Structure formats: structure tokens, C-alpha cells
């Protein structure tokens, strides 16, 4: 008797239903491809230095770049390789699942709506945990105190003096666009690293090597991945060095840990496409709400 794969999804839906189809790995390829293109093109074309700053880069993307460079790929190819690696991982997962490769284009609209609805609990939790912080009137400088907490890297909020307002308005608009681009990339690459890769790897360690029970393995894998997901927003490891990304704050750490557990639950129930889409759209909504209601 063939043993059921230990990293298989926890819920089985009716065959070829919306819930079953959209949880397939192939939907992660097709549904997320526009997000990946938006991130790649936006990163290359936006005329600002913001995307070159470590605090607004998608660290998980840089990790994939560094890993590919370590394997011998050139730096130019390594820039394009992470999206290709993401597609290949999802394609391999689709092959291993032995599920249908067919996809229904009419599912994409409902998937966007579902991702937005699934982002609402995080928005409510963020507003509940983090009250708005006043922005003082002093010279232009970067701050890392968004009113709406973001599971991605801290959003740069600009505090401006009155005589610098005109130039700062354009800078703020560019910053918002840069943060949206970064948030889209985070939704894909952080979910790829911390959910798809890390949770599966931890499950193999706990269940196959340490021989823990499946329930214990799942709990430990989810909690460890969520804690690491939260911690990497404060202390990052890039290019072989540790660096402080943002001052440690218990409220932000708790929120991102809860968000990590929430994304892990979505990953187990709804698959990679909906999880990454929810993460990307939450980041986008957080940027827009911060800019519209809590900006300088």
C-alpha cells in the first residue's frame, strides 16, 4: 500500500471544483506570472534609488540570487533566475502531484477577490495591534514606523518640512510605487522560501529524521517558519553578513509571527497561488492605506 505523501495538503476538495483546481501548483504558475512580471519589470524600470536600498528589497529574492551565484551562475543570469526557479519548483511540484495541468481562466477573477477577502483579517489585526503614530515636522528622512503593519520589509514613510513639501510629494509617490513593487515580490518569494521550501524541509527533518509524530512535526514546522519569517524583517542575512533591518518591536514581531502562521494555514488549505496572492495583495493594500490615511 502506497503511503500518502507527508507534505500533501490537509484538505481534499471535490474533484475539479474551484477549491480543488485553484489549489493545484499549476495555478501558482499561471496566476502568479503577472505578479512576477510586474515585480521584475517594475524593479528594472522605476527611476529611483529606493529599490537599491537594502531596507526595501525583497530579501528572499536576494537569497535566491546568492544561492544561484554560489552554484556558479553569473550575476546577470542570477537576476533573472529566481523567477525561473520559482516556476520550475512549482512545475516539479505539479508533476509530483500527478494532478491535471488544465486551468480555467475564469477562475482568476474569483481568485483575486478571494485573496483580497483573505487579506482582510490581517488588515484588521494590524490596525488593532498598531495604533497610528504621529509624524513630526522635521527635515526629510526615512522612517520605519508604518501605521498599518506590513508582513514585508518596513515601509519607508517620509516626514517633511514645509519648505520641502513640493519635492517630497513626488518622492512620496515614487516611494509608494516602490513599496507596492516590493510587496508584490515579497508575496511570491517570501512564500516560496518560508512556506513552500522551509515548511516542507522542516517536515522532512522532524518527521523523517527525528521521527516525531505528524501533528508535532506540523506544529513545530509552522511555528519555526513563522518565527523566522518575522525575525528576518528585523535582522537580515545577506551576502554572508548579518545586518539590522529595523529596530526590534514586540508588536511588529508578534503581528508578523501571527501572519506567518496564517499564511501557513492558507498554504495547507488553499495551496501556493492563493497564499502568495494574499500576501502580495495585503502588502499592496497596506502600502495604499498607509499612504492615503497615515502618510506625512
Phi and psi restraints in degrees (value plus and minus 20) as a CYANA .aco file:
   2 UNK   PHI     -96.0   -56.0
   2 UNK   PSI     111.4   151.4
   3 UNK   PHI     -98.3   -58.3
   3 UNK   PSI     118.7   158.7
   4 UNK   PHI     -87.6   -47.6
   4 UNK   PSI     115.4   155.4
   5 UNK   PHI     -76.4   -36.4
   5 UNK   PSI     116.7   156.7
   6 UNK   PHI     -96.0   -56.0
   6 UNK   PSI     -36.1     3.9
   7 UNK   PHI    -121.9   -81.9
   7 UNK   PSI      -5.7    34.3
   8 UNK   PHI     -91.0   -51.0
   8 UNK   PSI     142.3   182.3
   9 UNK   PHI     -87.8   -47.8
   9 UNK   PSI     133.2   173.2
  10 UNK   PHI     -99.7   -59.7
  10 UNK   PSI     -40.4    -0.4
  11 UNK   PHI    -142.0  -102.0
  11 UNK   PSI     119.5   159.5
  12 UNK   PHI    -134.2   -94.2
  12 UNK   PSI     103.1   143.1
  13 UNK   PHI    -120.5   -80.5
  13 UNK   PSI     149.2   189.2
  14 UNK   PHI     -78.4   -38.4
  14 UNK   PSI     114.8   154.8
  15 UNK   PHI     -74.4   -34.4
  15 UNK   PSI     115.0   155.0
  16 UNK   PHI      40.9    80.9
  16 UNK   PSI      -1.9    38.1
  17 UNK   PHI    -100.5   -60.5
  17 UNK   PSI     148.7   188.7
  18 UNK   PHI     -77.0   -37.0
  18 UNK   PSI     -64.8   -24.8
  19 UNK   PHI     -86.0   -46.0
  19 UNK   PSI     -55.4   -15.4
  20 UNK   PHI     -95.2   -55.2
  20 UNK   PSI     -63.5   -23.5
  21 UNK   PHI     -82.8   -42.8
  21 UNK   PSI     -69.2   -29.2
  22 UNK   PHI     -93.5   -53.5
  22 UNK   PSI     -30.5     9.5
  23 UNK   PHI    -108.1   -68.1
  23 UNK   PSI     -25.6    14.4
  24 UNK   PHI     -90.5   -50.5
  24 UNK   PSI     126.2   166.2
  25 UNK   PHI     -78.7   -38.7
  25 UNK   PSI     -51.4   -11.4
  26 UNK   PHI     -81.5   -41.5
  26 UNK   PSI     -49.7    -9.7
  27 UNK   PHI     -89.6   -49.6
  27 UNK   PSI     -47.4    -7.4
  28 UNK   PHI     -84.2   -44.2
  28 UNK   PSI     -53.2   -13.2
  29 UNK   PHI     -92.6   -52.6
  29 UNK   PSI     -72.3   -32.3
  30 UNK   PHI     -94.2   -54.2
  30 UNK   PSI     -66.2   -26.2
  31 UNK   PHI     -88.2   -48.2
  31 UNK   PSI     -57.9   -17.9
  32 UNK   PHI    -108.7   -68.7
  32 UNK   PSI     -29.5    10.5
  33 UNK   PHI     -77.7   -37.7
  33 UNK   PSI     -64.7   -24.7
  34 UNK   PHI     -81.9   -41.9
  34 UNK   PSI     -55.4   -15.4
  35 UNK   PHI     -83.1   -43.1
  35 UNK   PSI     -63.5   -23.5
  36 UNK   PHI     -84.3   -44.3
  36 UNK   PSI     -64.3   -24.3
  37 UNK   PHI     -83.1   -43.1
  37 UNK   PSI     -61.9   -21.9
  38 UNK   PHI     -80.4   -40.4
  38 UNK   PSI     -63.2   -23.2
  39 UNK   PHI     -85.9   -45.9
  39 UNK   PSI     -66.4   -26.4
  40 UNK   PHI     -85.4   -45.4
  40 UNK   PSI     -69.9   -29.9
  41 UNK   PHI     -86.3   -46.3
  41 UNK   PSI     -62.9   -22.9
  42 UNK   PHI     -82.2   -42.2
  42 UNK   PSI     -60.0   -20.0
  43 UNK   PHI     -83.9   -43.9
  43 UNK   PSI     -57.5   -17.5
  44 UNK   PHI     -98.7   -58.7
  44 UNK   PSI     -53.4   -13.4
  45 UNK   PHI    -116.8   -76.8
  45 UNK   PSI     -44.8    -4.8
  46 UNK   PHI     -83.5   -43.5
  46 UNK   PSI     112.0   152.0
  47 UNK   PHI    -112.5   -72.5
  47 UNK   PSI      54.2    94.2
  48 UNK   PHI    -177.2  -137.2
  48 UNK   PSI     136.2   176.2
  49 UNK   PHI    -105.6   -65.6
  49 UNK   PSI     -23.3    16.7
  50 UNK   PHI     -80.8   -40.8
  50 UNK   PSI     -58.7   -18.7
  51 UNK   PHI     -94.9   -54.9
  51 UNK   PSI     -28.2    11.8
  52 UNK   PHI    -113.0   -73.0
  52 UNK   PSI     -25.9    14.1
  53 UNK   PHI    -103.2   -63.2
  53 UNK   PSI     118.9   158.9
  54 UNK   PHI     -82.9   -42.9
  54 UNK   PSI     -49.9    -9.9
  55 UNK   PHI     -94.2   -54.2
  55 UNK   PSI     -34.3     5.7
  56 UNK   PHI    -138.8   -98.8
  56 UNK   PSI      -8.3    31.7
  57 UNK   PHI    -105.8   -65.8
  57 UNK   PSI     132.8   172.8
  58 UNK   PHI    -101.3   -61.3
  58 UNK   PSI      86.3   126.3
  59 UNK   PHI     -82.3   -42.3
  59 UNK   PSI     -58.7   -18.7
  60 UNK   PHI     -80.9   -40.9
  60 UNK   PSI     -54.8   -14.8
  61 UNK   PHI     -85.1   -45.1
  61 UNK   PSI     -62.8   -22.8
  62 UNK   PHI     -84.1   -44.1
  62 UNK   PSI     -58.2   -18.2
  63 UNK   PHI     -78.6   -38.6
  63 UNK   PSI     -64.9   -24.9
  64 UNK   PHI     -84.0   -44.0
  64 UNK   PSI     -59.9   -19.9
  65 UNK   PHI     -79.4   -39.4
  65 UNK   PSI     -69.1   -29.1
  66 UNK   PHI     -82.2   -42.2
  66 UNK   PSI     -60.0   -20.0
  67 UNK   PHI     -83.0   -43.0
  67 UNK   PSI     -62.0   -22.0
  68 UNK   PHI     -90.5   -50.5
  68 UNK   PSI     -56.3   -16.3
  69 UNK   PHI     -84.8   -44.8
  69 UNK   PSI     -57.8   -17.8
  70 UNK   PHI     -83.8   -43.8
  70 UNK   PSI     -53.0   -13.0
  71 UNK   PHI     -96.9   -56.9
  71 UNK   PSI     -27.5    12.5
  72 UNK   PHI      94.6   134.6
  72 UNK   PSI     -21.4    18.6
  73 UNK   PHI     -95.2   -55.2
  73 UNK   PSI     125.1   165.1
  74 UNK   PHI     -87.9   -47.9
  74 UNK   PSI     139.9   179.9
  75 UNK   PHI     -83.5   -43.5
  75 UNK   PSI     -55.4   -15.4
  76 UNK   PHI     -86.4   -46.4
  76 UNK   PSI     -63.6   -23.6
  77 UNK   PHI     -88.9   -48.9
  77 UNK   PSI     -54.4   -14.4
  78 UNK   PHI     -82.4   -42.4
  78 UNK   PSI     -48.3    -8.3
  79 UNK   PHI     -86.5   -46.5
  79 UNK   PSI     -57.5   -17.5
  80 UNK   PHI    -109.9   -69.9
  80 UNK   PSI     -35.5     4.5
  81 UNK   PHI     -90.1   -50.1
  81 UNK   PSI     -58.2   -18.2
  82 UNK   PHI     -73.8   -33.8
  82 UNK   PSI     -66.4   -26.4
  83 UNK   PHI     -83.7   -43.7
  83 UNK   PSI     -55.9   -15.9
  84 UNK   PHI     -86.7   -46.7
  84 UNK   PSI     -59.3   -19.3
  85 UNK   PHI     -83.0   -43.0
  85 UNK   PSI     -61.1   -21.1
  86 UNK   PHI     -80.8   -40.8
  86 UNK   PSI     -64.0   -24.0
  87 UNK   PHI     -85.1   -45.1
  87 UNK   PSI     -60.1   -20.1
  88 UNK   PHI     -87.5   -47.5
  88 UNK   PSI     -59.7   -19.7
  89 UNK   PHI     -82.0   -42.0
  89 UNK   PSI     -64.7   -24.7
  90 UNK   PHI     -86.7   -46.7
  90 UNK   PSI     -57.7   -17.7
  91 UNK   PHI     -85.0   -45.0
  91 UNK   PSI     -61.1   -21.1
  92 UNK   PHI     -85.0   -45.0
  92 UNK   PSI     -59.8   -19.8
  93 UNK   PHI     -83.4   -43.4
  93 UNK   PSI     -60.1   -20.1
  94 UNK   PHI     -83.5   -43.5
  94 UNK   PSI     -62.2   -22.2
  95 UNK   PHI     -82.6   -42.6
  95 UNK   PSI     -63.7   -23.7
  96 UNK   PHI     -86.5   -46.5
  96 UNK   PSI     -50.9   -10.9
  97 UNK   PHI     -94.1   -54.1
  97 UNK   PSI     -41.3    -1.3
  98 UNK   PHI      38.9    78.9
  98 UNK   PSI       9.2    49.2
  99 UNK   PHI    -114.9   -74.9
  99 UNK   PSI     147.6   187.6
 100 UNK   PHI     -83.7   -43.7
 100 UNK   PSI     122.9   162.9
 101 UNK   PHI    -108.0   -68.0
 101 UNK   PSI     -24.3    15.7
 102 UNK   PHI     -90.0   -50.0
 102 UNK   PSI     124.6   164.6
 103 UNK   PHI    -156.3  -116.3
 103 UNK   PSI     130.7   170.7
 104 UNK   PHI    -125.8   -85.8
 104 UNK   PSI      97.4   137.4
 105 UNK   PHI     -83.2   -43.2
 105 UNK   PSI     -43.6    -3.6
 106 UNK   PHI     -93.6   -53.6
 106 UNK   PSI     -29.0    11.0
 107 UNK   PHI     -98.0   -58.0
 107 UNK   PSI     -39.7     0.3
 108 UNK   PHI     -87.2   -47.2
 108 UNK   PSI     -59.0   -19.0
 109 UNK   PHI     -81.6   -41.6
 109 UNK   PSI     -73.4   -33.4
 110 UNK   PHI     -79.0   -39.0
 110 UNK   PSI     -51.8   -11.8
 111 UNK   PHI     -86.4   -46.4
 111 UNK   PSI     -60.6   -20.6
 112 UNK   PHI     -80.8   -40.8
 112 UNK   PSI     -65.9   -25.9
 113 UNK   PHI     -82.4   -42.4
 113 UNK   PSI     -60.9   -20.9
 114 UNK   PHI     -84.1   -44.1
 114 UNK   PSI     -62.8   -22.8
 115 UNK   PHI     -82.2   -42.2
 115 UNK   PSI     -60.8   -20.8
 116 UNK   PHI     -84.6   -44.6
 116 UNK   PSI     -64.0   -24.0
 117 UNK   PHI     -84.2   -44.2
 117 UNK   PSI     -59.0   -19.0
 118 UNK   PHI     -90.7   -50.7
 118 UNK   PSI     -39.8     0.2
 119 UNK   PHI     -99.4   -59.4
 119 UNK   PSI     -40.0     0.0
 120 UNK   PHI     -79.3   -39.3
 120 UNK   PSI     -65.6   -25.6
 121 UNK   PHI     -76.5   -36.5
 121 UNK   PSI     -57.0   -17.0
 122 UNK   PHI     -89.0   -49.0
 122 UNK   PSI     -56.9   -16.9
 123 UNK   PHI     -82.6   -42.6
 123 UNK   PSI     -66.1   -26.1
 124 UNK   PHI     -83.0   -43.0
 124 UNK   PSI     -65.7   -25.7
 125 UNK   PHI     -82.1   -42.1
 125 UNK   PSI     -61.2   -21.2
 126 UNK   PHI     -82.2   -42.2
 126 UNK   PSI     -66.6   -26.6
 127 UNK   PHI     -85.4   -45.4
 127 UNK   PSI     -52.5   -12.5
 128 UNK   PHI     -90.7   -50.7
 128 UNK   PSI     -61.4   -21.4
 129 UNK   PHI     -99.2   -59.2
 129 UNK   PSI     -50.7   -10.7
 130 UNK   PHI    -143.7  -103.7
 130 UNK   PSI      87.0   127.0
 131 UNK   PHI     -96.7   -56.7
 131 UNK   PSI     132.4   172.4
 132 UNK   PHI     -79.1   -39.1
 132 UNK   PSI     122.4   162.4
 133 UNK   PHI    -129.5   -89.5
 133 UNK   PSI     111.0   151.0
 134 UNK   PHI     -87.3   -47.3
 134 UNK   PSI     125.7   165.7
 135 UNK   PHI    -125.6   -85.6
 135 UNK   PSI     101.4   141.4
 136 UNK   PHI     -95.7   -55.7
 136 UNK   PSI     140.8   180.8
 137 UNK   PHI    -116.6   -76.6
 137 UNK   PSI      68.1   108.1
 138 UNK   PHI    -161.4  -121.4
 138 UNK   PSI     159.6   199.6
 139 UNK   PHI     -82.1   -42.1
 139 UNK   PSI     136.3   176.3
 140 UNK   PHI     -75.8   -35.8
 140 UNK   PSI     103.2   143.2
 141 UNK   PHI    -180.3  -140.3
 141 UNK   PSI     140.8   180.8
 142 UNK   PHI    -101.4   -61.4
 142 UNK   PSI     117.6   157.6
 143 UNK   PHI    -142.3  -102.3
 143 UNK   PSI     138.5   178.5
 144 UNK   PHI    -148.1  -108.1
 144 UNK   PSI      36.2    76.2
 145 UNK   PHI    -155.6  -115.6
 145 UNK   PSI      48.4    88.4
 146 UNK   PHI     -87.9   -47.9
 146 UNK   PSI     125.3   165.3
 147 UNK   PHI     -92.9   -52.9
 147 UNK   PSI     -53.9   -13.9
 148 UNK   PHI    -124.8   -84.8
 148 UNK   PSI      96.0   136.0
 149 UNK   PHI     -83.2   -43.2
 149 UNK   PSI     123.7   163.7
 150 UNK   PHI    -140.8  -100.8
 150 UNK   PSI     106.3   146.3
 151 UNK   PHI     -87.6   -47.6
 151 UNK   PSI     -30.9     9.1
 152 UNK   PHI    -110.1   -70.1
 152 UNK   PSI    -187.3  -147.3
 153 UNK   PHI     -80.6   -40.6
 153 UNK   PSI     132.5   172.5
 154 UNK   PHI     -75.9   -35.9
 154 UNK   PSI     118.6   158.6
 155 UNK   PHI     -99.0   -59.0
 155 UNK   PSI     114.9   154.9
 156 UNK   PHI    -101.3   -61.3
 156 UNK   PSI      94.5   134.5
 157 UNK   PHI    -124.4   -84.4
 157 UNK   PSI     113.7   153.7
 158 UNK   PHI    -120.6   -80.6
 158 UNK   PSI     105.4   145.4
 159 UNK   PHI    -123.8   -83.8
 159 UNK   PSI     106.6   146.6
 160 UNK   PHI    -144.9  -104.9
 160 UNK   PSI     132.0   172.0
 161 UNK   PHI    -105.8   -65.8
 161 UNK   PSI     138.8   178.8
 162 UNK   PHI     -78.3   -38.3
 162 UNK   PSI     -60.0   -20.0
 163 UNK   PHI     -96.8   -56.8
 163 UNK   PSI     -23.7    16.3
 164 UNK   PHI    -132.6   -92.6
 164 UNK   PSI      -7.3    32.7
 165 UNK   PHI     -82.8   -42.8
 165 UNK   PSI     -66.3   -26.3
 166 UNK   PHI     -81.3   -41.3
 166 UNK   PSI     -67.8   -27.8
 167 UNK   PHI     -88.7   -48.7
 167 UNK   PSI     -50.6   -10.6
 168 UNK   PHI     -93.4   -53.4
 168 UNK   PSI     -49.2    -9.2
 169 UNK   PHI     -81.3   -41.3
 169 UNK   PSI     -65.5   -25.5
 170 UNK   PHI     -85.1   -45.1
 170 UNK   PSI     -59.6   -19.6
 171 UNK   PHI     -82.5   -42.5
 171 UNK   PSI     -60.4   -20.4
 172 UNK   PHI     -84.1   -44.1
 172 UNK   PSI     -61.8   -21.8
 173 UNK   PHI     -82.3   -42.3
 173 UNK   PSI     -63.1   -23.1
 174 UNK   PHI     -84.6   -44.6
 174 UNK   PSI     -59.0   -19.0
 175 UNK   PHI     -82.5   -42.5
 175 UNK   PSI     -61.0   -21.0
 176 UNK   PHI     -81.1   -41.1
 176 UNK   PSI     -65.7   -25.7
 177 UNK   PHI     -82.8   -42.8
 177 UNK   PSI     -62.4   -22.4
 178 UNK   PHI     -82.0   -42.0
 178 UNK   PSI     -59.9   -19.9
 179 UNK   PHI     -89.6   -49.6
 179 UNK   PSI     -54.1   -14.1
 180 UNK   PHI     -85.9   -45.9
 180 UNK   PSI     -65.1   -25.1
 181 UNK   PHI     -80.2   -40.2
 181 UNK   PSI     -64.8   -24.8
 182 UNK   PHI     -83.3   -43.3
 182 UNK   PSI     -61.7   -21.7
 183 UNK   PHI     -83.5   -43.5
 183 UNK   PSI     -58.2   -18.2
 184 UNK   PHI     -82.5   -42.5
 184 UNK   PSI     -65.5   -25.5
 185 UNK   PHI     -83.0   -43.0
 185 UNK   PSI     -58.2   -18.2
 186 UNK   PHI     -83.4   -43.4
 186 UNK   PSI     -60.2   -20.2
 187 UNK   PHI     -77.6   -37.6
 187 UNK   PSI     -54.7   -14.7
 188 UNK   PHI    -105.0   -65.0
 188 UNK   PSI     -74.6   -34.6
 189 UNK   PHI     -99.6   -59.6
 189 UNK   PSI     -51.0   -11.0
 190 UNK   PHI     -91.0   -51.0
 190 UNK   PSI     -58.0   -18.0
 191 UNK   PHI     -87.6   -47.6
 191 UNK   PSI     -55.9   -15.9
 192 UNK   PHI     -82.1   -42.1
 192 UNK   PSI     -64.7   -24.7
 193 UNK   PHI     -97.4   -57.4
 193 UNK   PSI     -71.7   -31.7
 194 UNK   PHI    -105.7   -65.7
 194 UNK   PSI     -44.6    -4.6
 195 UNK   PHI    -124.6   -84.6
 195 UNK   PSI     -83.3   -43.3
 196 UNK   PHI     -83.9   -43.9
 196 UNK   PSI     -66.6   -26.6
 197 UNK   PHI    -106.0   -66.0
 197 UNK   PSI     -73.6   -33.6
 198 UNK   PHI     -86.7   -46.7
 198 UNK   PSI     -66.5   -26.5
 199 UNK   PHI     -83.3   -43.3
 199 UNK   PSI     -63.5   -23.5
 200 UNK   PHI     -83.4   -43.4
 200 UNK   PSI     -59.3   -19.3
 201 UNK   PHI     -86.1   -46.1
 201 UNK   PSI     -63.2   -23.2
 202 UNK   PHI     -84.7   -44.7
 202 UNK   PSI     -57.5   -17.5
 203 UNK   PHI     -82.0   -42.0
 203 UNK   PSI     -59.9   -19.9
 204 UNK   PHI     -84.7   -44.7
 204 UNK   PSI     -62.5   -22.5
 205 UNK   PHI     -84.4   -44.4
 205 UNK   PSI     -70.3   -30.3
 206 UNK   PHI     -92.2   -52.2
 206 UNK   PSI     -59.0   -19.0
 207 UNK   PHI    -109.6   -69.6
 207 UNK   PSI     -60.8   -20.8
 208 UNK   PHI    -109.8   -69.8
 208 UNK   PSI     -57.3   -17.3
 209 UNK   PHI    -114.4   -74.4
 209 UNK   PSI     -65.3   -25.3
 210 UNK   PHI    -109.5   -69.5
 210 UNK   PSI     -30.4     9.6
 211 UNK   PHI      41.4    81.4
 211 UNK   PSI      16.4    56.4
 212 UNK   PHI     -95.9   -55.9
 212 UNK   PSI     139.6   179.6
 213 UNK   PHI     -86.1   -46.1
 213 UNK   PSI     136.0   176.0
 214 UNK   PHI     -80.4   -40.4
 214 UNK   PSI     -63.1   -23.1
 215 UNK   PHI     -83.2   -43.2
 215 UNK   PSI     -64.1   -24.1
 216 UNK   PHI     -83.5   -43.5
 216 UNK   PSI     -61.0   -21.0
 217 UNK   PHI     -82.1   -42.1
 217 UNK   PSI     -62.1   -22.1
 218 UNK   PHI     -84.3   -44.3
 218 UNK   PSI     -67.2   -27.2
 219 UNK   PHI     -81.5   -41.5
 219 UNK   PSI     -67.9   -27.9
 220 UNK   PHI     -83.9   -43.9
 220 UNK   PSI     -61.6   -21.6
 221 UNK   PHI     -83.5   -43.5
 221 UNK   PSI     -63.3   -23.3
 222 UNK   PHI     -86.9   -46.9
 222 UNK   PSI     -65.8   -25.8
 223 UNK   PHI     -86.6   -46.6
 223 UNK   PSI     -62.8   -22.8
 224 UNK   PHI     -85.8   -45.8
 224 UNK   PSI     -65.2   -25.2
 225 UNK   PHI     -84.1   -44.1
 225 UNK   PSI     -57.9   -17.9
 226 UNK   PHI     -87.3   -47.3
 226 UNK   PSI     -61.9   -21.9
 227 UNK   PHI     -85.9   -45.9
 227 UNK   PSI     -61.5   -21.5
 228 UNK   PHI     -87.9   -47.9
 228 UNK   PSI     -57.7   -17.7
 229 UNK   PHI     -79.3   -39.3
 229 UNK   PSI     -62.9   -22.9
 230 UNK   PHI     -90.9   -50.9
 230 UNK   PSI     -63.4   -23.4
 231 UNK   PHI     -85.4   -45.4
 231 UNK   PSI     -52.2   -12.2
 232 UNK   PHI     -91.9   -51.9
 232 UNK   PSI     -31.1     8.9
 233 UNK   PHI     -99.9   -59.9
 233 UNK   PSI     -34.5     5.5
 234 UNK   PHI    -124.9   -84.9
 234 UNK   PSI     -63.4   -23.4
 235 UNK   PHI    -145.4  -105.4
 235 UNK   PSI      99.0   139.0
 236 UNK   PHI    -129.8   -89.8
 236 UNK   PSI     131.4   171.4
 237 UNK   PHI    -138.6   -98.6
 237 UNK   PSI      85.4   125.4
 238 UNK   PHI    -155.8  -115.8
 238 UNK   PSI     117.7   157.7
 239 UNK   PHI      35.3    75.3
 239 UNK   PSI      15.6    55.6
 240 UNK   PHI      58.0    98.0
 240 UNK   PSI      -9.0    31.0
 241 UNK   PHI    -151.7  -111.7
 241 UNK   PSI     125.8   165.8
 242 UNK   PHI    -107.9   -67.9
 242 UNK   PSI     121.7   161.7
 243 UNK   PHI    -165.6  -125.6
 243 UNK   PSI     126.4   166.4
 244 UNK   PHI    -101.0   -61.0
 244 UNK   PSI      98.5   138.5
 245 UNK   PHI    -108.2   -68.2
 245 UNK   PSI     -55.0   -15.0
 246 UNK   PHI    -179.9  -139.9
 246 UNK   PSI     128.9   168.9
 247 UNK   PHI     -78.4   -38.4
 247 UNK   PSI     122.0   162.0
 248 UNK   PHI     -89.0   -49.0
 248 UNK   PSI     116.2   156.2
 249 UNK   PHI    -161.6  -121.6
 249 UNK   PSI     103.9   143.9
 250 UNK   PHI     -81.7   -41.7
 250 UNK   PSI     -57.0   -17.0
 251 UNK   PHI     -83.6   -43.6
 251 UNK   PSI     -66.2   -26.2
 252 UNK   PHI     -87.1   -47.1
 252 UNK   PSI     -60.7   -20.7
 253 UNK   PHI     -82.9   -42.9
 253 UNK   PSI     -63.8   -23.8
 254 UNK   PHI     -82.9   -42.9
 254 UNK   PSI     -64.5   -24.5
 255 UNK   PHI     -81.2   -41.2
 255 UNK   PSI     -66.7   -26.7
 256 UNK   PHI     -90.2   -50.2
 256 UNK   PSI     -49.5    -9.5
 257 UNK   PHI     -87.3   -47.3
 257 UNK   PSI     -65.0   -25.0
 258 UNK   PHI     -80.9   -40.9
 258 UNK   PSI     -61.7   -21.7
 259 UNK   PHI     -81.3   -41.3
 259 UNK   PSI     -58.8   -18.8
 260 UNK   PHI     -83.5   -43.5
 260 UNK   PSI     -61.3   -21.3
 261 UNK   PHI     -85.5   -45.5
 261 UNK   PSI     -60.7   -20.7
 262 UNK   PHI     -82.2   -42.2
 262 UNK   PSI     -66.3   -26.3
 263 UNK   PHI     -84.9   -44.9
 263 UNK   PSI     -55.1   -15.1
 264 UNK   PHI     -84.3   -44.3
 264 UNK   PSI     -60.1   -20.1
 265 UNK   PHI     -84.9   -44.9
 265 UNK   PSI     -62.5   -22.5
 266 UNK   PHI     -81.5   -41.5
 266 UNK   PSI     -61.1   -21.1
 267 UNK   PHI     -81.4   -41.4
 267 UNK   PSI     -61.1   -21.1
 268 UNK   PHI     -89.5   -49.5
 268 UNK   PSI     -55.3   -15.3
 269 UNK   PHI    -112.5   -72.5
 269 UNK   PSI     -62.5   -22.5
 270 UNK   PHI    -134.1   -94.1
 270 UNK   PSI     -23.4    16.6
 271 UNK   PHI      67.9   107.9
 271 UNK   PSI     159.7   199.7
 272 UNK   PHI     -93.5   -53.5
 272 UNK   PSI     -59.6   -19.6
 273 UNK   PHI     -80.3   -40.3
 273 UNK   PSI     -69.6   -29.6
 274 UNK   PHI     -87.9   -47.9
 274 UNK   PSI     -58.0   -18.0
 275 UNK   PHI     -84.4   -44.4
 275 UNK   PSI     -70.7   -30.7
 276 UNK   PHI     -85.0   -45.0
 276 UNK   PSI     -58.6   -18.6
 277 UNK   PHI     -84.0   -44.0
 277 UNK   PSI     -60.9   -20.9
 278 UNK   PHI     -83.5   -43.5
 278 UNK   PSI     -64.2   -24.2
 279 UNK   PHI     -81.0   -41.0
 279 UNK   PSI     -68.1   -28.1
 280 UNK   PHI     -83.3   -43.3
 280 UNK   PSI     -62.5   -22.5
 281 UNK   PHI     -94.8   -54.8
 281 UNK   PSI     -52.1   -12.1
 282 UNK   PHI     -82.4   -42.4
 282 UNK   PSI     -66.0   -26.0
 283 UNK   PHI     -77.4   -37.4
 283 UNK   PSI     -63.2   -23.2
 284 UNK   PHI     -83.6   -43.6
 284 UNK   PSI     -65.6   -25.6
 285 UNK   PHI     -83.1   -43.1
 285 UNK   PSI     -59.8   -19.8
 286 UNK   PHI     -82.1   -42.1
 286 UNK   PSI     -62.7   -22.7
 287 UNK   PHI     -82.6   -42.6
 287 UNK   PSI     -65.5   -25.5
 288 UNK   PHI     -85.7   -45.7
 288 UNK   PSI     -63.8   -23.8
 289 UNK   PHI     -84.1   -44.1
 289 UNK   PSI     -63.0   -23.0
 290 UNK   PHI     -79.7   -39.7
 290 UNK   PSI     -65.2   -25.2
 291 UNK   PHI     -88.2   -48.2
 291 UNK   PSI     -56.8   -16.8
 292 UNK   PHI    -100.2   -60.2
 292 UNK   PSI     -54.5   -14.5
 293 UNK   PHI    -137.5   -97.5
 293 UNK   PSI     -47.6    -7.6
 294 UNK   PHI    -140.2  -100.2
 294 UNK   PSI     -11.2    28.8
 295 UNK   PHI     -91.3   -51.3
 295 UNK   PSI     153.9   193.9
